[in-house]
Each structure stands twice: as C-alpha cells, then as structure tokens.
Amino acid sequence: MAVKVRLAVVGKKKHRTYRVVAIDSRNPRDGRYLEKLGWYNPRTNELELDEEGIMRWEQNGAILSERVKSLLIRLRKTKE
C-alpha cells in the first residue's frame, strides 16, 4: 500500500478548507483516510499541523505532496 500525505477538500463551494491527511494513494482525494494530521484555511491563512505525525508517516515511507511540503515550511518559519 502506497501512502501519501496530502490535502483533502472540506467545506462548501467557494468556501473551501482543507484537511491534511495520510491516505492510501489509490483512494480518491476526499475518500477514506488513515489519519487526520491537521487542517488549512487558505482564506484566513490559518494552519494547524501535527508535525510529529507527518514526520512519522514520512519515516515509514509515505510521500508528501508538494503543497504539504510548502505548508510545513511555512509553519516552521512562523515558529521561529
């Protein structure tokens, strides 16, 4: 099973928010996920991520999407 850490869409049209989830790559974008790892609201730029959970999945072979990588970088910059 190939696991990816990627965004899943939540919310109604034109008011989207996103969940950061660990999901089997064969499942659809908003399908059943293995673990919820955070959320992102692009309208207000609010972001909450479980960095330890994401790193744990990555160490176990999960692939991070480009958007999740950029969100991690953004989160680390705001913590400094």
Beta strands, then each sheet from edge to edge (+ up, - down):
strand 1: 3-10
strand 2: 17-24
strand 3: 35-41
strand 4: 46-49
strand 5: 63-64
sheet 1: 4+ 3- 2+ 1- 5-
end
